[in-house]
Amino acid sequence: MGMEHQLRWTEMSQNVDLSLGRRSFGGEYNWDKPGKWFKNDRVKYSACKGVWGGKRHVKLLRRHIRSIVFTFMLTGFLFLLDSLMSSVINPTLFKNMQAPGKSYDQEGKNITYHDRAKSAVMYFRLLHMASVSLAEREIEQKESNFWKEQYRQASLWKPWADKGSQVTRAVTLGNHTGYVLVSANGGLNQQRVAVCNAVAVAYLLNATLIIPRFLYSNVWKDPSQFHDIYQEDTFMNMLKNDIDILKELPSNLKSKDFKAIGSLVTDSDLSKEATPEEYIKNILPILVRNQVVHFLGFGNRLGFDSMPSDVQKLRCKCNFHALKFVPRIQKIGSLLVKRIRKYDGAKSLLDEELLGKYISSIPSRKQVAITSSSKYLALHLRFEVDMVAYSLCDFGGGEYEKRELQAYREEHFPVLLERLKKIKPISPTELRIMGRCPLTPEEAALVLAGLGFNRGTYIYLAGSKIYGGKSRMKSLIGLYPNMVTKEDLLSRKELEPLRNFSSQLAALDFIACAASDVFSITDSGSQLSSLVSGFRTYHGGGNAPILRPSKKSLAAILLDNNTISWHNFESRIRRMIEEGQRVVHNTSSSKSIYRHPRCNDCMRKDQ
């Protein structure tokens, strides 16, 4: 189909409205080859050509009255068909779909650039071909192969962190050394990593862990503490054979000034991804001397390279088994999943791990076969204003976009701007080729279309603060109108208990993404994408596909956007995703077990 549509492209490029989806395609599909419809009457019509006067015209008109009537009837039928196709594809028919209308920065300020200006479309030609392809696939009732895991080896790996012999305590350090207190910063997912690392550090130092605290941030504006998000008793009971955990410090230590006695440890006092040896050498003496150490802003301060096997296993056990969302979040999360699936029941072990008693047990195969549950794809679209501005990339918005993002950098990233003054600048084009630009909504749409996901695919959008708002989302929603967020699926009353707590709202996105039939990410470095990917890998039984586009590979494909055929585009997109899925092989010791748990310390592979 590629050459035919490329020829038509030059004639239509100025008039195609992508938001109409197949409507623009429908008329052309019906009329581009009239011979197909009038093959038997072509000779008859030629007899009338040029004869339009007097009796001869009347005789000929009477002679061919049947053909004329047939022609009018067929024309009416085709117009009816065109209208029908347009209405079927019209995005407004999906009643629950409400496109994110605004973009916000991290402090909640309204960013309205693309709502005021014309939407920046960077790949108009490819989007048109994608629309045509999706229409053809729907007519032919084709389904994407990527609803299922493409890498067969995935099913060989089984969860292991909570099985086998219990983790042996670090008796080499002697008796109990003191208490470890951690104050974690960041949002939900950064805090989750900090909690798991805190468990590992307490084990390394043979200390008692105090249930971690969560710092209040002017960015996240969420006062939630551990017990507001995770089940404290489950956390303590699951790890009780590995480390001692208390909810509070002993009274004799509560009043101490940690900074004055030298027990306050900040990120500047520890290397990023520090080794166990660094903790033994630098932190243990403080702990023994003062009985307590307080890690302030504790984040990514424990590495993976050359980490003892028992420490790795304990971190996996904490992340995949000990951290369960509180019942309030599980209950609302279950409503979210049930409504998008239109099915009330667990479909896999993932559901039970995420939602506990708030979703019924996995039904038998026979029950699954007769259910009318809907499949859905979860998309984590990392295109917030902070990420867009920090990337220094060009997203097709012209001078207005450049000025707006520069102003944002000056306010939020002054250190970045100072650093840029000292180095040779890299052009936006070079940054894109290097794979350092976040995927735009339209690029995400092209990837999904290239993988064959049809137009009716239900898509859950995790996080909705997209830079550029509704206008930037136009291309994505034009191709995939059945897109919803948690705000679409849950009523205001149902969301009210979590409304002012960003981390608890983020937990709903975590649940919806982890429970999806397919999870698609646009930035592999995102904490949510990493943790959800790891959770699906660990509990998904080898049938929880994850789509990981390579930004560098995609940039190389899109460089040919003016000449590439749709067939070639599809082929290269599928190859890119298949290569990404092969990452599931045995994880090296230097990779994050939160994202890549397929290693012998977390999972076991059937031979």
C-alpha positions as CSV (number, residue, x, y, z in Angstrom):
1,M,0.0,0.0,0.0
2,G,3.0,2.3,0.6
3,M,3.5,3.7,-2.9
4,E,-0.2,4.2,-3.6
5,H,-0.7,6.2,-0.5
6,Q,2.5,8.2,-0.9
7,L,1.2,9.3,-4.4
8,R,-2.1,10.3,-2.9
9,W,-0.3,12.1,0.0
10,T,0.9,15.0,-2.2
11,E,-2.7,15.7,-3.2
12,M,-4.2,15.5,0.3
13,S,-1.5,16.9,2.6
14,Q,-3.0,20.3,2.8
15,N,-6.6,19.2,3.6
16,V,-6.3,16.2,5.9
17,D,-7.6,16.7,9.5
18,L,-6.1,14.0,11.6
19,S,-8.7,14.4,14.3
20,L,-11.3,13.0,11.9
21,G,-9.4,9.7,11.7
22,R,-10.8,7.5,9.0
23,R,-13.3,10.1,7.7
24,S,-10.5,11.6,5.5
25,F,-9.6,8.1,4.5
26,G,-13.1,6.8,4.0
27,G,-14.1,9.0,1.0
28,E,-10.8,8.4,-0.7
29,Y,-10.9,4.7,-0.2
30,N,-14.4,4.5,-1.8
31,W,-13.6,6.7,-4.8
32,D,-10.0,6.4,-5.7
33,K,-10.7,3.4,-8.1
34,P,-14.1,4.1,-9.7
35,G,-13.5,1.2,-12.1
36,K,-13.9,-1.2,-9.2
37,W,-17.5,0.0,-8.7
38,F,-18.5,0.6,-12.3
39,K,-16.6,-2.0,-14.2
40,N,-19.6,-3.4,-16.0
41,D,-21.0,-0.1,-17.1
42,R,-17.9,1.7,-18.4
43,V,-18.6,0.9,-22.1
44,K,-22.2,2.0,-21.7
45,Y,-21.2,5.3,-20.2
46,S,-18.8,6.0,-23.1
47,A,-21.7,5.8,-25.6
48,C,-23.2,8.9,-24.0
49,K,-20.0,11.0,-24.0
50,G,-20.4,14.3,-25.9
51,V,-24.1,13.6,-26.9
52,W,-26.4,16.1,-25.1
53,G,-28.8,17.5,-27.6
54,G,-32.1,16.8,-29.5
55,K,-33.9,13.6,-30.0
56,R,-30.8,11.5,-30.1
57,H,-30.0,12.5,-26.5
58,V,-33.5,11.6,-25.4
59,K,-33.4,8.2,-27.0
60,L,-30.0,7.4,-25.5
61,L,-31.2,8.7,-22.1
62,R,-34.2,6.4,-22.2
63,R,-32.1,3.5,-23.5
64,H,-29.7,3.8,-20.5
65,I,-32.3,4.8,-17.9
66,R,-31.5,1.7,-15.8
67,S,-27.8,2.5,-15.8
68,I,-28.5,6.0,-14.6
69,V,-30.8,4.8,-11.8
70,F,-28.2,2.3,-10.8
71,T,-25.6,5.0,-10.7
72,F,-27.6,7.3,-8.5
73,M,-28.4,4.4,-6.1
74,L,-24.8,3.4,-5.9
75,T,-23.7,7.0,-5.3
76,G,-26.2,7.3,-2.5
77,F,-25.0,4.1,-1.0
78,L,-21.4,5.3,-1.0
79,F,-22.3,8.6,0.6
80,L,-24.2,6.6,3.3
81,L,-21.2,4.3,3.8
82,D,-18.9,7.3,4.1
83,S,-21.1,8.9,6.8
84,L,-21.4,5.6,8.6
85,M,-17.6,5.2,8.7
86,S,-17.1,8.7,9.9
87,S,-19.6,8.3,12.8
88,V,-18.0,5.0,13.8
89,I,-14.6,6.6,14.0
90,N,-15.6,9.9,15.5
91,P,-13.7,10.2,18.8
92,T,-16.7,12.0,20.5
93,L,-18.6,8.7,20.5
94,F,-16.4,7.4,23.3
95,K,-18.3,9.1,26.1
96,N,-15.8,8.6,28.9
97,M,-12.9,10.1,26.9
98,Q,-11.9,13.5,28.0
99,A,-8.6,14.7,26.6
100,P,-6.2,16.4,29.1
101,G,-7.1,20.0,28.5
102,K,-4.2,21.8,30.1
103,S,-0.5,21.4,30.9
104,Y,1.0,22.2,34.3
105,D,4.5,22.6,35.6
106,Q,5.4,20.9,38.8
107,E,4.1,23.7,41.0
108,G,0.7,23.6,39.3
109,K,1.1,26.7,37.1
110,N,-1.0,26.5,34.0
111,I,1.1,26.2,30.8
112,T,-1.2,27.2,27.9
113,Y,1.2,27.6,25.0
114,H,-0.3,25.0,22.6
115,D,-3.8,25.8,23.8
116,R,-3.2,29.4,22.5
117,A,-1.1,28.5,19.4
118,K,-1.5,26.1,16.6
119,S,-0.6,22.5,17.5
120,A,3.0,21.6,16.6
121,V,2.8,18.5,14.3
122,M,6.2,17.2,13.4
123,Y,5.3,14.1,11.4
124,F,2.2,15.0,9.4
125,R,2.8,12.6,6.6
126,L,3.4,9.6,8.8
127,L,0.4,10.4,10.9
128,H,-1.7,10.5,7.8
129,M,-0.4,7.1,6.7
130,A,-1.0,5.7,10.2
131,S,-4.6,6.9,10.0
132,V,-5.0,5.1,6.7
133,S,-3.4,1.9,8.0
134,L,-5.5,1.8,11.2
135,A,-8.7,2.2,9.1
136,E,-7.6,-0.7,6.9
137,R,-6.8,-2.9,9.9
138,E,-10.2,-2.2,11.4
139,I,-12.0,-3.1,8.2
140,E,-9.9,-6.3,8.0
141,Q,-10.3,-6.9,11.8
142,K,-6.6,-7.4,12.3
143,E,-5.2,-7.5,15.9
144,S,-1.7,-6.6,17.0
145,N,0.7,-9.4,17.8
146,F,2.0,-7.3,20.7
147,W,-0.9,-8.0,23.0
148,K,1.2,-11.1,23.9
149,E,4.8,-11.4,25.2
150,Q,7.0,-11.8,22.1
151,Y,10.0,-13.2,24.0
152,R,9.3,-16.8,24.9
153,Q,12.1,-17.1,27.4
154,A,10.2,-14.7,29.7
155,S,7.8,-17.4,31.0
156,L,10.7,-19.5,32.3
157,W,11.5,-17.0,35.1
158,K,9.6,-17.5,38.4
159,P,9.4,-15.3,41.6
160,W,11.9,-16.4,44.3
161,A,12.7,-13.6,46.7
162,D,10.2,-14.8,49.3
163,K,11.0,-18.5,48.9
164,G,13.8,-20.8,49.9
165,S,15.8,-20.3,53.1
166,Q,15.5,-17.1,55.0
167,V,18.1,-14.4,54.6
168,T,21.0,-15.0,57.0
169,R,21.7,-12.0,59.3
170,A,25.0,-10.2,59.1
171,V,26.5,-11.8,62.2
172,T,30.0,-10.8,61.1
173,L,29.2,-7.3,62.5
174,G,28.6,-8.5,66.0
175,N,25.6,-7.7,68.1
176,H,22.9,-5.1,67.5
177,T,24.6,-1.8,66.4
178,G,21.8,0.8,66.8
179,Y,18.9,2.4,64.9
180,V,18.6,3.5,61.3
181,L,16.2,6.4,60.6
182,V,15.6,7.3,57.0
183,S,13.8,10.5,55.7
184,A,13.0,9.9,52.0
185,N,12.5,12.6,49.5
186,G,10.8,12.7,46.1
187,G,7.5,11.3,44.9
188,L,5.9,7.9,45.4
189,N,8.4,5.9,43.3
190,Q,11.6,7.6,44.5
191,Q,10.4,7.0,48.1
192,R,9.7,3.3,47.3
193,V,13.3,2.8,46.1
194,A,14.5,4.6,49.2
195,V,12.5,2.3,51.5
196,C,14.0,-0.8,49.9
197,N,17.5,0.6,50.1
198,A,16.9,1.5,53.7
199,V,16.0,-2.1,54.5
200,A,19.2,-3.3,52.8
201,V,21.4,-0.8,54.7
202,A,19.8,-1.7,58.1
203,Y,20.6,-5.3,57.3
204,L,24.2,-4.5,56.2
205,L,24.8,-2.6,59.5
206,N,22.9,-5.1,61.6
207,A,20.7,-2.3,62.9
208,T,17.1,-1.9,63.7
209,L,15.1,0.0,61.0
210,I,12.6,2.7,62.0
211,I,9.7,2.8,59.6
212,P,10.9,5.4,57.0
213,R,9.6,8.9,57.0
214,F,8.6,10.8,53.9
215,L,9.8,14.4,53.5
216,Y,7.3,17.1,52.5
217,S,8.3,18.7,49.2
218,N,7.2,22.1,47.8
219,V,7.1,20.4,44.4
220,W,4.9,17.4,45.3
221,K,3.0,19.2,48.1
222,D,2.1,15.9,49.7
223,P,2.2,15.3,53.5
224,S,1.6,11.5,53.2
225,Q,3.6,9.3,55.4
226,F,4.4,5.6,55.1
227,H,1.2,4.4,56.8
228,D,-0.9,6.5,54.4
229,I,0.4,4.6,51.4
230,Y,1.7,1.2,52.6
231,Q,0.4,-1.4,55.1
232,E,2.8,-1.1,58.0
233,D,1.9,-4.5,59.6
234,T,2.4,-6.3,56.3
235,F,5.8,-4.6,55.9
236,M,7.0,-5.5,59.3
237,N,5.7,-9.1,59.3
238,M,7.1,-9.9,55.8
239,L,10.6,-8.8,56.9
240,K,10.6,-9.8,60.5
241,N,13.0,-12.8,59.9
242,D,15.5,-10.5,58.1
243,I,15.7,-7.3,60.1
244,D,14.2,-5.7,63.2
245,I,11.7,-3.0,62.4
246,L,10.1,-0.5,64.9
247,K,7.5,2.2,64.2
248,E,9.3,4.8,66.3
249,L,12.7,5.5,67.9
250,P,13.2,4.6,71.6
251,S,12.3,7.5,73.8
252,N,15.9,8.1,74.9
253,L,16.9,8.8,71.3
254,K,14.0,10.9,70.2
255,S,15.2,14.1,71.8
256,K,18.8,13.9,70.4
257,D,20.0,16.6,68.0
258,F,21.3,14.3,65.2
259,K,23.3,17.1,63.5
260,A,25.0,18.1,66.8
261,I,26.1,14.6,67.6
262,G,27.3,13.9,64.1
263,S,24.6,11.3,63.3
264,L,23.0,13.3,60.4
265,V,24.0,11.8,57.0
266,T,23.0,13.6,53.8
267,D,23.4,12.6,50.1
268,S,26.5,14.7,50.0
269,D,28.1,12.4,52.6
270,L,27.6,9.3,50.5
271,S,28.5,8.4,46.9
272,K,25.8,7.8,44.4
273,E,25.1,4.1,44.3
274,A,27.5,3.5,47.2
275,T,29.0,0.1,47.9
276,P,28.5,-1.9,51.1
277,E,32.1,-1.3,51.9
278,E,31.5,2.5,52.0
279,Y,28.6,2.0,54.6
280,I,30.8,-0.3,56.7
281,K,33.7,2.1,56.7
282,N,32.0,5.5,57.0
283,I,28.5,4.9,58.6
284,L,29.0,2.0,60.9
285,P,31.4,3.9,63.3
286,I,28.8,6.7,63.6
287,L,26.1,4.1,64.4
288,V,28.2,2.3,67.0
289,R,29.2,5.6,68.7
290,N,25.8,7.3,68.8
291,Q,23.4,4.4,68.6
292,V,21.5,6.1,65.8
293,V,22.1,7.4,62.3
294,H,19.6,9.6,60.4
295,F,19.8,9.5,56.5
296,L,18.3,12.7,55.4
297,G,17.0,12.9,51.8
298,F,18.0,9.2,51.4
299,G,17.6,8.2,47.7
300,N,19.7,6.3,45.2
301,R,22.6,5.8,47.6
302,L,23.1,2.0,47.4
303,G,24.4,0.5,44.2
304,F,23.9,-2.9,42.4
305,D,27.4,-3.7,41.2
306,S,29.1,-6.5,43.2
307,M,26.3,-6.4,45.8
308,P,26.1,-9.5,48.1
309,S,23.4,-12.0,47.0
310,D,21.6,-11.8,50.3
311,V,21.3,-8.1,50.1
312,Q,19.9,-8.2,46.6
313,K,17.4,-10.8,47.6
314,L,16.2,-8.8,50.6
315,R,15.7,-5.7,48.4
316,C,13.6,-7.8,46.0
317,K,11.6,-9.2,48.9
318,C,10.9,-5.7,50.2
319,N,9.9,-4.3,46.8
320,F,7.8,-7.2,45.4
321,H,6.3,-8.6,48.6
322,A,6.5,-6.3,51.6
323,L,5.2,-3.1,50.1
324,K,1.4,-3.4,49.8
325,F,-0.8,-0.4,49.2
326,V,-3.2,0.4,52.1
327,P,-6.8,-0.8,51.7
328,R,-8.2,2.6,50.8
329,I,-5.9,2.8,47.8
330,Q,-6.5,-0.8,46.8
331,K,-10.2,-0.3,46.9
332,I,-10.2,2.8,44.6
333,G,-7.6,1.1,42.4
334,S,-9.9,-1.9,42.0
335,L,-12.7,0.4,40.8
336,L,-10.3,1.9,38.3
337,V,-9.2,-1.5,36.8
338,K,-12.7,-3.0,36.8
339,R,-14.2,0.0,34.9
340,I,-11.7,0.0,32.1
341,R,-11.9,-3.8,31.8
342,K,-15.6,-3.9,32.2
343,Y,-14.9,-7.1,34.3
344,D,-15.1,-7.7,38.0
345,G,-12.4,-10.2,38.9
346,A,-8.7,-11.0,38.8
347,K,-7.2,-12.0,35.5
348,S,-3.7,-12.8,36.8
349,L,-1.5,-12.9,39.9
350,L,-0.6,-9.3,39.2
351,D,-4.2,-8.3,40.2
352,E,-4.1,-10.2,43.4
353,E,-0.7,-8.7,44.4
354,L,-1.8,-5.2,43.6
355,L,-5.4,-5.3,44.9
356,G,-5.6,-8.0,47.6
357,K,-9.1,-8.7,48.8
358,Y,-10.6,-6.0,46.7
359,I,-10.6,-8.2,43.6
360,S,-12.0,-11.7,43.4
361,S,-9.7,-14.6,42.8
362,I,-8.5,-15.7,39.4
363,P,-11.4,-17.6,37.7
364,S,-11.0,-20.9,36.0
365,R,-9.9,-21.0,32.3
366,K,-13.5,-21.8,31.3
367,Q,-14.8,-18.7,33.1
368,V,-12.0,-16.5,31.6
369,A,-13.0,-17.8,28.1
370,I,-16.6,-16.7,28.4
371,T,-16.0,-13.3,30.0
372,S,-16.5,-10.1,28.0
373,S,-13.6,-8.3,29.7
374,S,-11.9,-5.6,27.7
375,K,-8.1,-5.6,27.1
376,Y,-6.4,-2.3,27.6
377,L,-3.0,-0.8,27.1
378,A,-1.4,1.5,29.7
379,L,0.8,4.3,28.4
380,H,3.1,6.3,30.6
381,L,3.8,9.4,28.6
382,R,6.7,11.3,30.0
383,F,6.2,14.7,28.4
384,E,5.9,17.1,31.4
385,V,7.2,20.6,31.1
386,D,10.2,20.0,33.4
387,M,11.4,17.1,31.3
388,V,10.8,18.9,28.0
389,A,12.6,22.0,29.2
390,Y,15.6,20.1,30.7
391,S,16.1,18.1,27.5
392,L,17.0,21.2,25.4
393,C,15.3,19.6,22.4
394,D,13.1,21.2,19.8
395,F,9.5,19.9,19.6
396,G,8.2,21.9,16.6
397,G,6.6,24.8,18.5
398,G,8.7,27.5,16.9
399,E,9.9,30.7,18.6
400,Y,7.1,30.7,21.1
401,E,8.1,27.3,22.4
402,K,11.8,28.3,22.6
403,R,11.1,31.4,24.6
404,E,8.7,29.6,27.0
405,L,11.0,26.7,27.7
406,Q,14.0,29.1,28.1
407,A,12.0,31.1,30.7
408,Y,11.2,27.9,32.5
409,R,14.9,26.9,32.6
410,E,15.9,30.3,34.0
411,E,13.4,29.9,36.8
412,H,13.8,26.2,37.6
413,F,17.2,25.1,36.2
414,P,19.7,27.9,36.8
415,V,22.5,25.4,37.4
416,L,21.9,23.8,34.1
417,L,22.2,27.1,32.3
418,E,25.4,27.9,34.1
419,R,26.9,24.6,33.0
420,L,25.8,25.1,29.4
421,K,27.8,28.4,29.3
422,K,31.0,26.4,29.8
423,I,30.6,23.7,27.2
424,K,30.1,23.5,23.5
425,P,26.4,23.6,22.7
426,I,24.7,20.6,21.1
427,S,22.1,21.3,18.5
428,P,18.5,20.1,19.1
429,T,18.9,17.9,15.9
430,E,22.0,16.3,17.4
431,L,20.3,15.7,20.7
432,R,17.4,13.9,18.9
433,I,19.8,11.7,17.0
434,M,21.6,10.8,20.2
435,G,18.3,9.7,21.7
436,R,18.1,12.3,24.4
437,C,14.8,13.8,23.5
438,P,11.6,12.6,25.3
439,L,9.0,11.1,23.0
440,T,6.1,13.5,22.1
441,P,2.5,12.3,22.1
442,E,2.5,12.0,18.3
443,E,5.6,9.9,18.4
444,A,4.0,7.6,20.9
445,A,1.0,7.3,18.6
446,L,3.2,6.4,15.7
447,V,4.9,3.7,17.6
448,L,1.5,2.1,18.7
449,A,0.2,2.4,15.1
450,G,3.4,0.8,13.8
451,L,2.9,-2.1,16.2
452,G,-0.6,-2.7,14.8
453,F,-2.7,-1.6,17.8
454,N,-6.1,-0.8,16.2
455,R,-8.0,2.4,16.5
456,G,-10.4,1.0,19.1
457,T,-7.7,0.1,21.5
458,Y,-8.5,1.2,25.1
459,I,-5.6,3.2,26.4
460,Y,-5.1,4.2,30.0
461,L,-2.9,7.4,30.2
462,A,-0.8,7.5,33.4
463,G,-0.3,11.0,34.5
464,S,-2.0,13.7,32.5
465,K,0.0,16.9,32.9
466,I,1.3,16.9,29.4
467,Y,3.2,19.9,28.2
468,G,1.1,21.6,25.5
469,G,-2.2,20.2,26.9
470,K,-5.1,19.4,24.6
471,S,-3.5,20.7,21.4
472,R,-0.3,18.6,21.9
473,M,-2.5,15.6,22.5
474,K,-4.5,16.1,19.3
475,S,-2.6,13.7,17.1
476,L,-2.5,10.9,19.7
477,I,-6.2,11.2,20.4
478,G,-7.0,11.5,16.7
479,L,-5.6,8.0,16.1
480,Y,-6.6,6.5,19.5
481,P,-9.8,8.2,20.7
482,N,-10.5,5.5,23.4
483,M,-8.1,7.1,25.9
484,V,-8.9,7.7,29.5
485,T,-7.3,8.8,32.8
486,K,-8.2,8.1,36.3
487,E,-10.2,11.3,36.4
488,D,-12.3,10.0,33.6
489,L,-13.0,6.6,35.1
490,L,-13.6,7.7,38.8
491,S,-16.1,10.2,40.1
492,R,-15.1,13.3,42.0
493,K,-16.5,11.7,45.1
494,E,-14.5,8.5,44.7
495,L,-11.3,10.5,44.1
496,E,-11.9,12.9,47.0
497,P,-10.1,10.9,49.7
498,L,-6.9,11.1,47.6
499,R,-7.4,14.5,45.9
500,N,-4.7,16.5,47.8
501,F,-2.2,13.7,48.0
502,S,-0.1,13.4,44.9
503,S,1.7,10.2,46.0
504,Q,-1.5,8.4,46.7
505,L,-2.9,9.5,43.3
506,A,0.3,8.2,41.8
507,A,-0.4,4.9,43.4
508,L,-3.5,4.6,41.3
509,D,-1.5,5.1,38.2
510,F,1.0,2.4,39.4
511,I,-1.9,0.0,39.9
512,A,-3.6,0.7,36.5
513,C,-0.3,0.4,34.7
514,A,0.9,-2.7,36.4
515,A,-2.5,-4.5,35.9
516,S,-2.7,-3.6,32.2
517,D,-2.6,-6.2,29.4
518,V,0.2,-4.2,27.8
519,F,2.4,-1.5,29.3
520,S,4.0,1.0,27.0
521,I,6.7,3.4,28.2
522,T,8.3,6.4,26.5
523,D,11.2,7.0,28.9
524,S,13.0,4.0,30.3
525,G,14.7,6.2,32.9
526,S,11.4,7.2,34.6
527,Q,10.9,5.8,38.1
528,L,7.3,4.9,37.5
529,S,8.1,3.1,34.3
530,S,11.0,1.3,35.9
531,L,9.1,0.1,38.9
532,V,6.0,-0.9,37.1
533,S,8.1,-2.8,34.5
534,G,9.9,-4.6,37.2
535,F,6.6,-5.4,39.0
536,R,5.1,-6.8,35.8
537,T,8.2,-8.8,35.1
538,Y,8.3,-10.3,38.6
539,H,4.6,-11.2,39.1
540,G,3.5,-11.3,35.4
541,G,4.2,-15.0,34.8
542,G,5.9,-14.2,31.5
543,N,2.7,-12.8,30.0
544,A,2.9,-9.1,30.9
545,P,4.3,-7.4,27.7
546,I,6.3,-4.2,28.1
547,L,6.9,-2.0,25.1
548,R,10.2,-0.1,25.4
549,P,10.9,2.1,22.4
550,S,14.6,3.1,22.1
551,K,14.6,6.9,21.7
552,K,17.8,6.6,19.6
553,S,16.5,4.0,17.3
554,L,13.2,5.8,16.9
555,A,15.0,9.0,16.1
556,A,16.9,7.2,13.3
557,I,13.6,5.8,11.9
558,L,11.9,9.2,12.0
559,L,14.8,10.9,10.2
560,D,13.3,9.2,7.1
561,N,9.8,10.5,7.8
562,N,9.6,12.3,4.4
563,T,10.3,9.3,2.3
564,I,9.8,6.1,4.3
565,S,6.9,3.8,3.2
566,W,4.4,2.7,5.9
567,H,5.3,-0.9,5.4
568,N,9.0,-0.1,6.0
569,F,8.1,2.0,9.0
570,E,6.1,-0.8,10.6
571,S,8.9,-3.3,10.0
572,R,11.5,-1.1,11.7
573,I,9.2,-0.2,14.6
574,R,8.5,-3.8,15.3
575,R,12.1,-4.8,15.1
576,M,13.0,-2.0,17.6
577,I,10.4,-3.2,20.1
578,E,11.4,-6.8,19.8
579,E,15.0,-6.0,20.5
580,G,13.9,-4.1,23.6
581,Q,11.9,-7.0,24.8
582,R,14.9,-9.3,24.6
583,V,16.4,-7.3,27.4
584,V,14.6,-9.8,29.7
585,H,17.5,-12.1,29.6
586,N,19.6,-12.7,32.8
587,T,20.3,-9.3,34.3
588,S,23.9,-8.3,35.0
589,S,24.8,-7.5,38.6
590,S,25.2,-3.8,37.8
591,K,21.5,-3.3,36.7
592,S,18.7,-2.2,38.9
593,I,16.8,-5.2,40.4
594,Y,13.8,-2.9,40.8
595,R,13.5,-2.7,37.0
596,H,15.2,-5.9,35.9
597,P,14.4,-8.6,38.6
598,R,15.2,-11.5,36.2
599,C,18.4,-12.5,38.1
600,N,19.2,-15.4,40.4
601,D,18.9,-13.2,43.5
602,C,15.3,-12.3,42.8
603,M,13.9,-14.9,40.4
604,R,14.7,-18.5,39.3
605,K,14.8,-19.8,35.8
606,D,13.3,-23.2,34.9
607,Q,15.7,-25.3,33.0
